[in-house]
């Protein structure tokens, strides 16, 4: 299939799940686990088979972004990532090279090599997302991470030397025993490296993880430092927003900041409800008003990934979204972005205005100082937007819940 496509085609993001890791982190509830080399080889072949089998469903789409997530995609040899990208280009229409499709790969410090980075570049991968989490080795050990701060610095240096000029660094605050001073040290050390993008999230204790065993009760398990209280967590959040803005990395989404022109286009497509195709174990897809997830059972995936057509054994939890559900998603995903939601796009997409559907929540949140309306020129057109205020973003869970039917 040709790599370029007419602009009349619908935009598409592609997500590829690589479910392998060296060792499961203590807080992680993602679909990932260690695996032997044979399993990895079989998985790549199954992933290629799924791409080929499902590509005909997207003949009227053009790929704008690709994202390799995990797990740890950088555990695969660079040649395998190259093969996967070649398969995508042979079976999907890609945006013209002059539009520079964004192709991201997640990586863990300590798993990057100069040789593999060269293969990533040859494959067309032009954005790396490196999971640091903390610049403090004690905190990294407490999280169960496989690397040290020094190993992260070496990986970051290798990526720059390989020519990567668009790098995200993942950070995590509100860690066990972490103080605001320790969090600021991580922020300062990371910002000093001048990455193009920083994602900063608060730790969430998820059921089924070792951390839930340690921290799921009223008190931490013996031998484990306490988590920061809610007030300290909010202080760290405020520190993040203020410091990164001063460092030239403006917040464009609740937990993401970037230098001008380096916002993650793939994640923005999720928040704006652009269609996306997910390939691999447990991967999610959205095609117009239909959503589904792939099976999370490895044997089932390996045996069924080559099935053609929409209805396959691999696709599970298929859901046709009602108009109300689509409007809900439009609001609570779009309002995560500091730009907010376009009133024109809502009206064109649903045939009704935001005020008609959400008169009560809009009036209430505006009165409380959490929501505001504004206008701006966008692509030469005057548009009206609705967005959360700074205070609204600070209490976003409450504000966004108002838009659920």
DOKOLZA-219448 format. One line per field, with one value per residue (C-alpha): residue number from 1; residue in one letter; x, y, z. Coordinates in Angstrom, 1 decimal, always signed. Layout:
N
i <- NUM,...
aa <- A,...
px <- X,...
py <- Y,...
pz <- Z,...
***
This chain:
405
i <- 1,2,3,4,5,6,7,8,9,10,11,12,13,14,15,16,17,18,19,20,21,22,23,24,25,26,27,28,29,30,31,32,33,34,35,36,37,38,39,40,41,42,43,44,45,46,47,48,49,50,51,52,53,54,55,56,57,58,59,60,61,62,63,64,65,66,67,68,69,70,71,72,73,74,75,76,77,78,79,80,81,82,83,84,85,86,87,88,89,90,91,92,93,94,95,96,97,98,99,100,101,102,103,104,105,106,107,108,109,110,111,112,113,114,115,116,117,118,119,120,121,122,123,124,125,126,127,128,129,130,131,132,133,134,135,136,137,138,139,140,141,142,143,144,145,146,147,148,149,150,151,152,153,154,155,156,157,158,159,160,161,162,163,164,165,166,167,168,169,170,171,172,173,174,175,176,177,178,179,180,181,182,183,184,185,186,187,188,189,190,191,192,193,194,195,196,197,198,199,200,201,202,203,204,205,206,207,208,209,210,211,212,213,214,215,216,217,218,219,220,221,222,223,224,225,226,227,228,229,230,231,232,233,234,235,236,237,238,239,240,241,242,243,244,245,246,247,248,249,250,251,252,253,254,255,256,257,258,259,260,261,262,263,264,265,266,267,268,269,270,271,272,273,274,275,276,277,278,279,280,281,282,283,284,285,286,287,288,289,290,291,292,293,294,295,296,297,298,299,300,301,302,303,304,305,306,307,308,309,310,311,312,313,314,315,316,317,318,319,320,321,322,323,324,325,326,327,328,329,330,331,332,333,334,335,336,337,338,339,340,341,342,343,344,345,346,347,348,349,350,351,352,353,354,355,356,357,358,359,360,361,362,363,364,365,366,367,368,369,370,371,372,373,374,375,376,377,378,379,380,381,382,383,384,385,386,387,388,389,390,391,392,393,394,395,396,397,398,399,400,401,402,403,404,405
aa <- X,X,X,X,X,X,X,X,X,X,X,X,X,X,X,X,X,X,X,X,X,X,X,X,X,X,X,X,X,X,X,X,X,X,X,X,X,X,X,X,X,X,X,X,X,X,X,X,X,X,X,X,X,X,X,X,X,X,X,X,X,X,X,X,X,X,X,X,X,X,X,X,X,X,X,X,X,X,X,X,X,X,X,X,X,X,X,X,X,X,X,X,X,X,X,X,X,X,X,X,X,X,X,X,X,X,X,X,X,X,X,X,X,X,X,X,X,X,X,X,X,X,X,X,X,X,X,X,X,X,X,X,X,X,X,X,X,X,X,X,X,X,X,X,X,X,X,X,X,X,X,X,X,X,X,X,X,X,X,X,X,X,X,X,X,X,X,X,X,X,X,X,X,X,X,X,X,X,X,X,X,X,X,X,X,X,X,X,X,X,X,X,X,X,X,X,X,X,X,X,X,X,X,X,X,X,X,X,X,X,X,X,X,X,X,X,X,X,X,X,X,X,X,X,X,X,X,X,X,X,X,X,X,X,X,X,X,X,X,X,X,X,X,X,X,X,X,X,X,X,X,X,X,X,X,X,X,X,X,X,X,X,X,X,X,X,X,X,X,X,X,X,X,X,X,X,X,X,X,X,X,X,X,X,X,X,X,X,X,X,X,X,X,X,X,X,X,X,X,X,X,X,X,X,X,X,X,X,X,X,X,X,X,X,X,X,X,X,X,X,X,X,X,X,X,X,X,X,X,X,X,X,X,X,X,X,X,X,X,X,X,X,X,X,X,X,X,X,X,X,X,X,X,X,X,X,X,X,X,X,X,X,X,X,X,X,X,X,X,X,X,X,X,X,X,X,X,X,X,X,X,X,X,X,X,X,X,X,X,X,X,X,X,X,X,X,X,X,X,X,X,X,X,X,X
px <- +0.0,+1.2,+2.8,+1.1,-2.6,-5.1,-6.1,-9.8,-9.1,-9.9,-7.0,-5.8,-3.5,-2.0,-1.0,+1.2,+1.4,+4.7,+3.9,+7.4,+9.5,+12.6,+10.8,+7.4,+7.6,+5.9,+3.2,+2.5,-0.9,-0.2,-0.5,+3.2,+5.5,+8.9,+9.1,+11.6,+13.0,+10.8,+7.7,+8.9,+9.6,+6.2,+4.6,+6.2,+5.0,+1.5,+1.6,+2.6,-0.2,-2.8,-1.6,-1.9,-5.3,-6.9,-5.5,-8.3,-10.7,-8.8,-8.6,-10.2,-7.8,-4.4,-2.0,-0.9,+0.7,+2.2,+2.9,+4.8,+3.8,+4.2,+5.7,+9.1,+9.2,+13.0,+13.5,+12.8,+15.8,+15.9,+15.6,+12.2,+10.9,+12.1,+10.1,+7.0,+7.2,+7.9,+4.7,+2.7,+3.9,+3.2,-0.4,-1.5,-1.6,+0.7,+0.6,+3.1,+6.6,+6.4,+3.7,+6.2,+4.0,+4.8,+6.2,+6.8,+8.5,+8.5,+11.9,+13.3,+16.7,+19.3,+17.6,+18.8,+21.9,+23.6,+23.0,+19.3,+18.8,+20.2,+17.6,+14.9,+16.0,+16.0,+12.5,+11.3,+10.8,+11.3,+10.1,+11.3,+9.4,+11.8,+10.5,+12.6,+10.0,+12.6,+16.2,+16.6,+18.1,+16.4,+13.0,+13.7,+14.6,+11.4,+9.4,+11.1,+12.6,+15.4,+17.7,+19.5,+19.7,+23.1,+21.8,+19.0,+21.6,+23.5,+20.4,+19.4,+22.9,+22.8,+19.4,+20.7,+23.9,+21.7,+19.9,+16.6,+15.5,+12.0,+12.3,+9.7,+10.6,+8.1,+8.1,+6.1,+5.4,+3.8,+6.1,+6.5,+8.5,+9.0,+9.2,+8.4,+12.2,+13.0,+10.4,+11.8,+15.3,+13.9,+12.1,+15.2,+17.6,+15.2,+14.5,+18.2,+18.5,+16.1,+13.8,+11.2,+8.3,+7.7,+4.9,+4.4,+1.9,+1.1,+1.5,-1.9,-2.1,-3.8,-5.4,-3.5,-0.1,+2.5,+2.0,-1.7,-0.6,+1.8,-0.5,-4.1,-4.9,-5.3,-1.6,+1.5,+2.7,+5.6,+8.9,+7.4,+7.5,+4.1,+2.7,+2.6,-0.7,-3.2,-2.0,+1.6,+0.5,-1.2,+1.8,+4.0,+1.4,+1.6,+5.4,+5.4,+3.1,+5.1,+8.6,+8.1,+6.5,+9.5,+11.8,+10.0,+7.8,+4.2,+1.4,-1.0,-2.8,-3.5,-0.3,+1.8,+4.1,+6.0,+8.2,+6.5,+5.6,+6.4,+3.0,+2.4,+0.2,-0.7,-2.0,-3.8,-5.6,-7.0,-8.2,-9.8,-11.4,-9.6,-10.0,-7.2,-6.3,-4.7,-2.6,-1.2,-2.2,-4.9,-4.7,-7.8,-9.3,-11.9,-13.4,-16.1,-18.6,-17.3,-14.8,-13.1,-10.1,-8.0,-7.8,-5.3,-4.7,-1.3,-2.2,-5.5,-3.8,-1.0,-3.4,-6.0,-4.2,-4.3,-8.1,-9.5,-12.6,-14.1,-15.5,-12.5,-11.7,-9.1,-11.5,-13.4,-15.6,-16.9,-19.1,-21.2,-21.2,-24.5,-24.6,-24.7,-21.6,-19.8,-20.7,-19.5,-16.1,-15.9,-16.3,-14.3,-11.4,-11.3,-11.4,-8.2,-6.4,-5.7,-7.1,-10.4,-13.1,-14.2,-17.9,-18.0,-16.7,-19.2,-22.1,-20.9,-20.3,-23.6,-26.0,-26.6,-24.8,-22.9,-25.3,-28.3,-26.9,-24.9,-26.6,-26.7,-23.0,-21.7,-23.6,-22.6,-18.9,-18.7,-20.3,-17.8,-14.9,-13.9,-14.9,-14.6,-15.5,-13.1,-12.5,-9.4,-8.3,-7.4,-6.3,-7.6,-11.0,-12.6,-13.6,-15.3,-13.9,-14.8,-12.0,-11.2,-9.6,-6.4,-8.4,-10.7,-7.7,-6.5,-9.9,-10.4,-11.8,-14.8,-15.2,-15.1,-17.5,-20.2,-20.4,-21.3,-24.9
py <- +0.0,+3.5,+5.4,+8.7,+9.4,+12.0,+14.4,+13.3,+10.1,+9.9,+10.4,+7.3,+6.6,+3.2,+1.7,-1.4,-3.2,-4.9,-6.8,-7.7,-6.4,-7.5,-7.4,-6.2,-2.9,-3.0,-0.4,-1.6,-3.1,-2.9,-5.9,-6.9,-9.7,-11.2,-13.7,-16.0,-15.3,-17.9,-16.2,-12.8,-14.2,-15.8,-12.7,-10.5,-12.9,-12.8,-9.0,-8.9,-11.3,-9.2,-6.0,-7.7,-9.2,-6.1,-3.5,-3.8,-2.4,+0.9,+1.4,+4.8,+6.0,+7.8,+7.1,+10.3,+8.7,+5.4,+4.5,+1.5,+1.0,-1.7,-3.3,-2.3,-2.1,-1.4,-5.1,-6.1,-6.1,-3.0,-5.2,-6.4,-2.9,-2.2,-5.2,-4.1,-0.5,-1.9,-4.1,-1.1,+0.9,-1.9,-2.3,+1.2,+4.6,+7.0,+10.8,+12.3,+12.6,+16.4,+16.1,+14.2,+11.5,+11.1,+7.7,+7.1,+4.2,+3.8,+2.7,+1.9,+3.2,+0.4,-1.2,+1.2,+0.5,+2.5,-0.3,-0.6,+3.2,+3.2,+0.6,+2.7,+5.7,+3.6,+2.3,+5.9,+6.2,+9.9,+10.2,+8.3,+8.2,+7.1,+6.0,+7.6,+8.1,+9.5,+10.8,+9.4,+5.8,+5.1,+5.9,+3.9,+0.9,+1.3,+1.3,-1.9,-0.1,-1.9,+1.1,+3.9,+7.6,+7.2,+4.5,+6.9,+9.6,+7.2,+6.1,+9.8,+10.6,+7.6,+8.7,+12.3,+11.0,+8.8,+11.9,+11.8,+15.4,+14.6,+12.9,+12.6,+11.7,+10.1,+11.1,+10.0,+12.0,+11.2,+8.2,+6.3,+8.5,+11.3,+14.9,+18.0,+18.8,+15.3,+15.8,+19.2,+17.6,+15.1,+17.9,+20.1,+17.4,+16.3,+19.8,+20.5,+17.9,+19.9,+17.1,+18.2,+16.7,+15.7,+13.6,+13.9,+11.7,+11.1,+7.5,+5.6,+2.4,-0.2,-3.4,-6.6,-5.0,-5.5,-1.8,-2.5,-5.1,-2.6,+0.4,-0.8,-0.8,+2.1,+2.0,+1.0,-2.6,-2.9,-1.8,+0.5,+4.3,+6.1,+7.7,+11.5,+12.9,+14.6,+18.1,+17.2,+15.5,+18.7,+20.8,+18.6,+19.0,+22.8,+22.7,+20.7,+23.2,+26.3,+24.9,+23.4,+26.6,+28.5,+26.0,+26.5,+23.4,+24.6,+22.4,+21.4,+18.6,+17.8,+15.7,+16.6,+19.6,+20.3,+22.8,+24.7,+22.4,+19.2,+18.2,+14.4,+14.2,+10.6,+11.3,+14.4,+12.2,+10.1,+13.1,+14.5,+11.1,+10.5,+6.9,+4.6,+1.0,-1.1,-4.2,-6.7,-8.2,-6.3,-3.3,-1.1,+0.3,+3.0,+3.0,+5.7,+4.7,+1.2,+0.3,-3.0,-4.6,-7.4,-10.5,-10.4,-14.1,-14.8,-18.2,-17.0,-14.0,-16.1,-18.6,-16.1,-13.0,-13.8,-14.0,-11.6,-9.3,-7.3,-10.2,-12.3,-14.3,-11.8,-8.9,-8.8,-6.4,-4.9,-2.0,+0.3,+3.7,+5.6,+9.3,+10.1,+8.0,+9.7,+13.1,+12.1,+11.1,+14.2,+16.3,+14.5,+13.6,+17.0,+19.0,+17.4,+19.5,+23.1,+24.3,+22.7,+21.6,+23.2,+24.2,+23.9,+20.4,+19.3,+20.9,+19.3,+15.9,+15.6,+18.0,+19.8,+22.5,+22.0,+24.4,+22.3,+19.1,+20.3,+23.5,+22.5,+21.4,+24.3,+26.9,+25.3,+24.9,+28.4,+29.8,+27.9,+29.3,+25.9,+26.4,+29.3,+30.1,+31.9,+32.5,+32.3,+32.2,+28.6,+27.7,+31.0,+30.5,+32.2,+29.5,+29.3,+27.0,+25.8,+24.9,+24.2,+27.1,+26.5,+25.8,+23.6,+21.5,+21.3,+19.6,+18.0,+14.7,+16.6,+18.9,+16.2,+14.0,+16.6,+15.6,+12.0,+11.2
pz <- +0.0,-0.8,+2.1,+1.3,+1.1,+0.2,+3.0,+2.5,+4.4,+8.1,+10.5,+12.4,+15.3,+15.7,+19.1,+19.3,+22.6,+23.5,+26.8,+27.9,+30.8,+32.6,+36.0,+37.1,+39.0,+42.4,+41.5,+37.9,+36.9,+33.2,+31.0,+31.0,+32.3,+31.7,+28.8,+27.1,+23.7,+22.0,+23.3,+22.1,+18.6,+18.4,+19.6,+16.9,+14.2,+15.6,+15.8,+12.1,+11.2,+13.0,+11.3,+7.8,+8.7,+10.1,+7.7,+5.1,+7.8,+7.6,+3.8,+4.1,+6.9,+6.9,+9.7,+11.5,+14.6,+15.8,+19.4,+20.7,+24.4,+26.9,+28.9,+27.6,+23.7,+23.9,+25.0,+21.4,+19.1,+16.9,+13.8,+15.0,+15.6,+12.0,+10.7,+12.5,+11.0,+7.5,+7.9,+8.9,+5.9,+3.5,+4.8,+5.8,+4.1,+6.0,+6.0,+3.5,+4.8,+4.8,+7.5,+9.6,+11.1,+14.9,+15.7,+19.4,+21.3,+25.1,+26.6,+30.0,+31.1,+30.8,+27.8,+25.1,+23.1,+20.3,+17.8,+18.6,+18.6,+15.0,+14.0,+15.6,+13.5,+10.4,+11.2,+11.2,+15.0,+15.8,+19.4,+22.5,+25.8,+28.6,+31.9,+34.6,+37.5,+39.9,+40.0,+43.5,+43.6,+47.0,+45.5,+42.3,+44.4,+46.5,+43.2,+42.0,+39.0,+37.2,+36.7,+38.6,+37.9,+36.3,+34.0,+32.9,+32.2,+30.0,+28.1,+27.6,+26.3,+23.9,+22.5,+21.9,+20.2,+18.0,+16.8,+18.7,+19.1,+20.6,+23.9,+26.7,+30.3,+32.6,+36.2,+39.2,+42.4,+45.8,+46.2,+49.5,+51.9,+49.3,+50.4,+48.4,+48.5,+47.0,+44.3,+43.4,+43.1,+40.5,+38.6,+38.5,+37.5,+34.7,+33.4,+33.3,+30.6,+28.4,+27.3,+24.8,+26.9,+30.5,+31.8,+35.6,+37.3,+41.0,+42.1,+42.2,+44.3,+42.1,+43.3,+42.5,+42.8,+45.6,+46.5,+47.1,+49.6,+51.2,+51.2,+50.6,+54.3,+56.8,+57.6,+55.5,+56.0,+58.4,+57.0,+54.3,+54.6,+54.5,+51.4,+51.4,+52.6,+50.3,+51.2,+50.3,+47.1,+46.1,+47.0,+44.7,+41.9,+42.3,+42.3,+39.1,+37.2,+38.4,+38.0,+34.5,+33.3,+34.4,+32.7,+29.4,+29.4,+29.4,+30.6,+27.8,+29.6,+33.2,+33.6,+30.6,+29.7,+26.6,+24.9,+22.1,+19.2,+21.1,+22.6,+22.1,+19.0,+19.6,+23.1,+21.9,+19.4,+22.2,+24.1,+21.0,+20.2,+16.9,+15.7,+16.8,+15.9,+18.7,+17.8,+20.2,+23.5,+25.3,+22.9,+22.7,+19.5,+18.6,+15.1,+14.8,+17.5,+18.2,+20.8,+21.7,+23.4,+22.3,+24.4,+27.3,+27.1,+25.4,+24.0,+22.7,+21.0,+19.4,+18.0,+16.7,+15.6,+11.9,+11.8,+9.2,+9.3,+12.1,+14.2,+15.3,+18.5,+19.4,+19.7,+23.0,+24.9,+21.7,+22.5,+20.3,+21.9,+22.2,+21.3,+25.1,+25.7,+22.8,+24.2,+27.6,+26.3,+24.1,+27.3,+30.0,+27.6,+25.8,+29.0,+30.1,+27.6,+28.6,+25.3,+26.2,+23.7,+20.5,+20.7,+16.9,+16.8,+19.4,+17.4,+14.1,+15.6,+17.6,+15.9,+19.3,+21.2,+24.4,+26.1,+25.0,+26.4,+29.4,+30.5,+34.2,+34.5,+32.4,+34.5,+37.8,+37.0,+35.5,+38.7,+40.8,+38.8,+37.4,+33.8,+31.3,+27.7,+25.4,+21.7,+19.5,+15.9,+15.0,+11.5,+10.2,+11.7,+14.7,+17.2,+20.6,+23.3,+26.7,+29.1,+32.7,+34.6,+36.5,+39.6,+37.6,+36.5,+40.1,+41.0,+37.6,+39.0,+40.5,+37.5,+34.8,+36.7,+36.2,+32.5,+33.1,+32.4
***
